Amino acid sequence: MHENTLIVTGKAQKVDENGRYLHRGIARRAFERRFSLADHIKVNGASMDNGLLHVDLVREVPEEAKPRQVKIGEAVKQPQVTQQKAA
């Protein structure tokens, strides 16, 4: 992870080329993927399970950025000025 970008890269491992294949499936070449992460997203960890990469992301919003509640009180009655006729 670099700034707000998650970079996933992979490199092909050496494979025995002496075998004969009818179909090799997925191409074995290096790759790089970049993902832009939103603000306050942190990478918590990563794991490989059955050939799938799982990346654990956590959203950590600081207290000052969280919404807060403000109580609405009753207004204090102010005396109203009424119009008076000129003498």
Stockholm file with secondary structure:
# STOCKHOLM 1.0

chainA/1-87         MHENTLIVTGKAQKVDENGRYLHRGIARRAFERRFSLADHIKVNGASMDNGLLHVDLVREVPEEAKPRQVKIGEAVKQPQVTQQKAA
#=GR chainA/1-87 SS CBTTEEEEEECCCCCCTTSCCSCCCSCCCCEEEEEECCTTEEEEEEEEETTEEEEEEEECCCGGGSCCCCCCCCCCCCCCCCCCCCC
#=GC SS_cons        CBTTEEEEEECCCCCCTTSCCSCCCSCCCCEEEEEECCTTEEEEEEEEETTEEEEEEEECCCGGGSCCCCCCCCCCCCCCCCCCCCC
//
